[in-house]
Amino acid sequence: MTPRNVLIIMSDEHDPRHMGCSGSPIALTPNLDRLAARGVRFPNAYTPSPICVPARAAFATGRRVFETRHWDNASPYCGESQGWGHVLQGRSIRVESVGKLHYRAEEDPAGFDVEHLPMHVAGGHGMVWASIRDPYLKRDAASGARMFGDRIGRGESSYTAYDRSVTARAVDWLHAAAARRDERPFVLYVGLVAPHFPLIAPAHFYDLYAGMSLPEPKLHPGSGYLRHPWVQAYADFERNEENFASPQERHAAFVAYFGLTSFMDHHVGLLMQALASGGLIDNTVVVYTSDHGDNLGTRGVWGKSTLYQESVSIPMILAGPGLLPGGVCETAVDLLDLFPTILEAAGVDPEPEMHGRPGQSLFTLAAAQLNTGRPIFSEYHAAGSNTAGFMLRKGRWKYHYYVRFPPELFDLEADPQELRDLALDPAYADVLREMEAALRCIADPEAVDRQAKADQRALIERFGGVDKASHIGAKGATPAPSVAAMAQNP
């Protein structure tokens, strides 16, 4: 295996349909489009869990959430389970990070030689209050504040300032790597927070969309749509749709999300320019992805945390030497596939390191014929849910299993927007049984639900019980680290 440099760019909360290369008529993403034109895009890519911390622990380790037991945003990764970074370190390959990781703490041995400007969970513990489940703690009781924060619209936030600093540090890092002319490969992870809320977009990027007539999201309850009861429980928890100050502020939220998407795309472009100007681009594999998507008002729900396409889908682009330009691989993939992909790109044979991990190298999948039988699994055990939710994608079928609630079944070939639930249609009874059996081959939903809740109850007890734990942790977005303070310790 020929060693290459590897640049992994992970944004936060990016629904992959909002890219020009995905066919979006709205999103302006010229840099991501150029990256996709240089390599392979995977339009059926998924997160192992539609919430930050569990998804990122799965990304780090290549293992599913029920295996890592990083269930929610109060159970951050701390390096105790070996990840791809540890494998690279064991081979003396330089591996560093810049930006958001959302692990526990910089001091933990999480698989990076150096973490530059890291963003981790607040206080090293994260959102402890949201681990109170069944029944969950209502947001109003927890904070009295809305998840999106006080302001939505045009301007700057601590998150946009953070992303600017992260990109500047990463560009400097790449320039220094080019100047070293070291024959040994490097692996650099860059974590951007956009387009994650707060939904405040810098003026130039906000104004790209301010004059547009943006379409209303589908399946709004105001039009008569009835949410699935598990999803209704989450909607009752997050209540973002009800908490907009006015129709104008709600419209500004859509504009800001698209503005932040273009803002993020601009920073991807700066990273690509740094590779090109340093002469690194022809010997560097670039991965672009995100930790999860965003419902963005669909079904009257905002943020992630559901099993629908808007929330569980992620962008996945692989570009670099040996890849067919402009390729599209329709085989379903997920973040777990990056464990062997990163190792292979850096010249390490992934096979001896897999130890039962389900991932497959994206290089292999991109070169192979379409595999419609490959199962992709996602799960949710976090804020706003009283019971676990599980997703299985297999070929044209997408199946949702909710503990204590009825399932959902969608035919994504005939119904890519998930407008018609087929679970109660007798004509699809065999498909429903087959999909449940396939899901149970991966995990026992009820047993996993019990384990998650047992671990979360133990966590709550360690923090002094429900009354004390209900006041511990950020009530919205994780606070951005103070870039000025961190600059003193580069």
N, C-alpha and C positions, 0 to 999 in steps of 0.2 A: 504494500500500500504506500503510495507516494504521499509524504507529509505535506500538508498545505497549512497556511494560516487560516484561522477561522474567526469570523466576526459574527456574533449572535446579537441581534437587535430585538428586544422584547418591549413592545408598547404595553399599554394597560387599557383593557375594556374596549378593544377595537373590533366591532362587528365587521367581518371580512367582506360583506356585500358593499360596504362603503369604501370602495376603491375603484378607480377608473378601470383597472385591468379585470375587475370582477363584473364589469358591465354597468356600474352605477351611473345613472344620468345626472347625479348631483355632485358626488364627492370629487374634489380636485386633488389628485394624488400623483402628480407627474413623476416623482422620484420612485415611488413604489411601482408605478407602471413600467418605468425603465428597468428596474431591478427584475421584475417578472419577465420582461422581454429578453433579459440576459440569461434566464434560467428556467426553472420549472415552478409552476404554481399548482398548489394542491387545494382545489375548491371544496373538498369534503374533509376538512380538518376540524378537530374537536379538542376541547379542554377536558382533562380528567375530572374536573370539578368546576362549576361556574361561580367560583369565588376565589379571591386572590391567594391567600396563604396555602390552602390545600393544593391548588393548581401548581403553585410554584415549588412546593415540596415534591410533588410528583414529577415535575420537570427536572428538578435537581437529581432525583434518585432513579428515575425511570420506572418507578413502582406506583401502583394504583393507591388511591387514598385509603382504602380499607386495609392495605398492607402497611402503609407508613403510619396510619392513625394520626395524621395531621388533619383533623376533622374540620376545623373552622379557623377563623381569624384570631383565635386565642391559643392556637397550638402550632407555633411557627417552627420551621426547620432549623436545627442547630448543628447539623453535620454528623449526627450520631449514626445515621444510615449512609453508607457510602454512595456518593454521586459520581457523575462523570468527571467533575473537577478533581476529585481525589485520585481517580485513575490517571488523569493527566499529570498530576503532581508526582505520582509514583513513577512516571516515565520521564521526569525532569523536564516536562514541557511547560513553558511559561503560560500561566493561566491567571488572568486578573479580571476584575469587574469594575465598571463605572456605573453608578446610578442605582435605581430601585431594585432591590432583591426581595424585600418583605420576608426576610428570615428573622431569627431572634435577635442577634447582636453581632456587631463587628468582631468581637473577640472570639466567637465560635469558629471552630475549624470546618468551615462550610465548603471547602474545596477551591478556594482562591488564594493565590500567593499574597495579593493585596486587594483590598476593597476600597476603591476611590469613591468618595462622596456617597456612601451607601445610605439607602433608606430602608430601615427595618421597622418592625411593628413597634408601636408606641410603648415605651417603658419596658421593652423586652417581654411583654406579656400579651399585648394586643387587646382585642375587644372581648374582655372577659364577660361582660354583661350579656353579650349575645350568645354565650354558651348555655345560658339558662333556657331550656327547651321543655316542651311537653308538660305544662304550657310555657310558651315563650313569654319573655318579658316585653310588654308593649313599648314601642319606641317613645310614646308620649310620657309614659311612666318613667322611662329611663333618662330622658333628657329634656323633653319639652321643645326640642329643636329639630328642624327638618334635616334629612340626610344631606341635601345639596348645599347646605349652608345659607348664609344670609343674602348672598348676592348672586345673580345670574346675568350674563350678558357680555358686553364688550369691555375689555380691559386686561389687566394683569393680575396674577395671583401668585401665591408662594409656589404653586406647582409649575407655572410657566417660567418663573425665575429659576426654579430647580432644573427643569429640562434644558434651559439655555446653558446653565453651568455644567451639567452632565455632558452635554454635547461638546462644549468647549474643552473640557478635560479629556474626553475621548479623542477629539481631533488632535490635541497636543500629544496624547499617548501614541497615536498612529504615526504622527510625524517623527516622534522619537524612535519608534520601532523601525521606520524606514531609514533613518539616519544610522542606526546601528548596523544595518546590513548583515544581521545575524542569519546564518544558514538554518538555524533551528526554527521550527514553526512556533507561532504564538496562538493563543486562544484568548480573545477579548469578548467579554459579555458587556453589552450596554443596555441599561434598563431605563426607558423613558416612561413618564407617568401619563402623558396625554394619550388618548382623549378622555381619560378618567376625570370625573367631576372633582373639584368645583367646575361648573359649566361657565367658565369665564375665559374668553378667547381674546388674544391680542388683537388690536384694532385692525391691522392689515388683513388678518385671516378671518376675523369675524365679518368684515365688510365684503369678503368674497361671496357671502351667502345672504347678507342682510336684505338685499332687494329681491331675492328669489321667492317664488311662491312654492313653498315646500308642501308635499302631499301629507295628508293626515295619516297617521299610522292605522293599520288594519285592526279589525276586531275590537273596537273600543266598546266597553260596556254601555256607554251612552247611546250606542246604536242598537242595543238589544242583545249584544253578545253576552253569554253567561260563561264566566270563568270556571275552569275545573276547580273543585273545592280545595285541593291542595294549593293551587295557585291563588285562589281567593284568600286563603289564610296569609299568604305572603303579601298580597296586595293590601290587606288590612293592617299588616305590620309596617310596611314601608311608606304608604300613603303619600308618595310624592305627587301623584296626579291631583290629589285633593288639596295639596299644600302650595300650589302656585298662587302667587298674589293676584294674578290677573291673566286673561288670555294673552296679553302682550308678553308677559314674563314667560309663559309657557312656550310661545313661539320663539322667544330669545333662547330658550334651552336647546331647541333643535338647531338653531343657527350656531350657537356656541359649540355644540358637539361637532358639527361639521367643520367649524373653524378650527377647533382643536385637532381634528383629524388632519387638516391641511398643515397646521402648525407642526404636528408630529412628522408629517411627510417631508416638510422642509428640513427638519433636523436629520432625517434619514439621508437626504440629499447632501448635507454637509459632511456626513460620515463617508459617503461614497466619493465625494470630492477629495477628501483626505487620503483615501486609498489610492485614487488615481494620481494625485499630485506626488505621492511618495513612491510611485512605481510598484505598488503592492497589489493592484487590482487583479492582475493576471495570475497571481499565485495565492489568492484568498477566496475561500468559500464563505459566502454570506448567507445567513439565515435571517429571515424576518418573520416574526410571529407575535402573538399576544397571549396573555394569560387566560382570557375569556372574552366574551362579547358584551353587548348591552341591549336590553329590550327596547330602549329609546321610545317609550310610549306605546309600543305594541301591546294590545290587550289591556291598555291603561296601566302598564307596569313600566317602571324605570329601573336602571341599574341591571345587575345580572341576576343570578340566584334562581332562575327557572331552567327547565330542560328543553325549551323551545330553541329553534335554530338561532334566533337573534342572540341568545345568551350563551349557548354551548359551542357555537361555531367560532373558529379562530382563523385568522389569516396564516398561511404557511407558504413561504416562498424560499426556494433554495437556488442560489446562483453561484457560478464559479467554474473553474476548469473542468472540462469533461462532460458538462451538462448541455443538453440540447437547448439552444436558445428558443424562447417562446413556447416551451413545452407546457402541457397541462396534464396532470396525472389525476384521474378521477377516483382512484382507489382511496378509500377512507383511511385517514391517518389521525394521529393525535400527538400531544406533547411528549408522550413516552417514547415516541420514535426518534426524538432528538438525542437520547442517550447513545444509541449506537451510531447515529449520524455524525455527531460531533467527534466521537472517537475515530471513526473511519476517516473523516476529513483531516484530522490531525495526524493520520498515519498509524493509528493504533488499531489492531485487529479487535473488533468489539466482541466477537463470539466468546472468548474465554471469560469475559467480564459480565456476561448477561445474567447468569445464575437464576434462570427462571423468569427474567423480565420479559414482558410481552412485546416490547417494541421491536420494530424492524427498521433497518437503515432506509432513509428516504432515497439514497442513491440506488439501492436495490429495487425499491418500489417504483421509482421513476423509470427504470430501465425495463421493468417487467410488464406483462400484459395486465389489463384491468382485472382486479380481484374483487368480485362482487360478494364473495363469501366471507370477507374479513370482518370480524366483529369489533366494533369500537364502543367502549364503555365509559360512562360518566356517572358521577354520583354527587349528592348534595346532602349535607348534615349540619347546616349552619343557620345563620340568622334568619328568623322569620319562618322557620319550618318546625313543626312539632313531630314530624316523622320523616324518615329518609325518603329521598327520591332517586331513582336510578334510570339511566337512559341506555339503550342499546341501539346502535346503528348497524344494520347489516344489509348491504345491497340497497334496494329501493325502500326498504322498510325501516321505520324509526319507531321504537317502542319505549314508553314511559311506564315504569312500575313505581307506584307510590304505596308505601306501607300504610295500611288501614284505609286506603282510598282506591277507587277504581282506576284501572290503567288507561292509557291512551295509545292509539296506534295510527301512524300516518304513512301514506304511500308518497314518498318524496319525488318519485318519478312523475306521477300523475298530479301531485298536489305539493309542489315545493314550498308553498307558503303556509302549510299546515292549517288549512282552513276547515278540513273535514276529518273529524276523529272517527276512525273505523272500528274502534274497540267493541261497540255494541252491535255492529252489523253482522248478522249470522253468516254472511258470505265470506267473512274474513276470520271465522272462528279458528280454523286450522292455522292460519298465519299467526294469530294471537298466541295460540298454544306453543307453536314453534319458537316464537320470539321469547316467550317467558322461559322456555326450557333452555334456550341458548344463553339467556341472562343468568340463569341459575347454575349453568356450567362455570360461570366466572365467579359468582358470589351468591351466598344465601342472604337475600335482602333483610329478612327479619333478624337473623343473627348479627349482621353488620349493624343494623339499627340499634340493637341492644348494646353492642360493644361501644358504639359511638356515644350513646347516652350514658353508659357507665363511666367512660373516660371523662365525659363532660361533667358529670356529677362529682367525680373525684376532684376535678379541677376547681369547681365551685367551692368545694369543701376546703381545699388548700388555701383559698382566698378568704376564708372565714364564713362561708355560707352565703345563701341567696341575698340576704339584706346587704351585706358588705360588697359582694361581687357585683351587685346590680349597679354600683357606682364606679366600677373599675373599667377603664378603657375608653378609647376615642369613640365618640357618638356618631361620627361621620367619616370622612376621608382621613386616612392616616396623616398626621401633620408632617409637612415637608421638613427635613432637617435644615438647620440654619446654615445656608451656604457660606455666609461670611465667616461664621465660626469654624466651619470645616476647612475653609481655605487656609486657616492658620496651621492646619495639620495635614498637608497634602500627602 
